[in-house]
Amino acid sequence: MSLLTIAAIYFIIWWTVLFIVLPLGHRSQQDEGEVPVGTVESAPGRFRFWRVVLLTTILAALIHAGYYALSTWAGVGVADLPNILPAFD
């Protein structure tokens, strides 16, 4: 597996994990009890950017390491996944 392929797969995993991590620990302005004029109540009260980035990076690295181990040492690949659509021969 080339370095570019590894980086591309990691980026896709990181981006997917970001949307999983983003709502974790979310407290809205309404939950905080302080809603500035001109904003909606559901906006984040305190957005912790670096916490989200760090957690996303760690989880994506763990998932990518598992994928890399399965594909490199166990030989499991995309072709081993079962077919979802029936064969139209």
RASULPE-V837180 format. One record per residue. N is the residue number from 1. SS is DSSP state (H for helix, E for strand, - for the rest). OMEGA is omega in degrees with one decimal (999 if undefined). Layout:
n: (N N)
ss: (SS SS)
omega: (OMEGA OMEGA)
This chain:
n: (1 2 3 4 5 6 7 8 9 10 11 12 13 14 15 16 17 18 19 20 21 22 23 24 25 26 27 28 29 30 31 32 33 34 35 36 37 38 39 40 41 42 43 44 45 46 47 48 49 50 51 52 53 54 55 56 57 58 59 60 61 62 63 64 65 66 67 68 69 70 71 72 73 74 75 76 77 78 79 80 81 82 83 84 85 86 87 88 89)
ss: (- - H H H H H H H H H H H H H H H H H H H - - - - - - E H H H H - - - - - - - - - - - E - - - - H H H H H H H H H H H H H H H H H H H H H H H H - - - - - H H H - - - - - - - - -)
omega: (-177.8 -178.7 178.3 177.2 178.0 -179.9 180.0 178.8 178.3 179.6 179.1 177.9 -179.0 -177.9 178.1 179.7 178.2 -178.6 173.5 -175.8 -173.1 -179.1 -178.3 178.1 -178.7 173.4 -177.1 176.8 178.2 177.1 -179.8 179.7 -178.7 -179.1 177.1 179.7 177.7 177.0 178.3 -177.4 -176.0 177.9 -178.9 176.8 174.8 -179.6 -178.8 -174.5 -174.8 176.2 179.7 -179.3 -179.4 179.4 178.0 -179.2 179.8 180.0 179.1 178.2 178.3 178.7 180.0 177.6 176.1 177.8 -178.9 178.7 179.1 -176.3 -176.8 -173.2 -179.0 177.7 179.0 -179.7 -179.4 -179.6 179.7 178.1 179.8 178.8 179.1 179.5 178.0 178.6 179.1 -179.0 999)
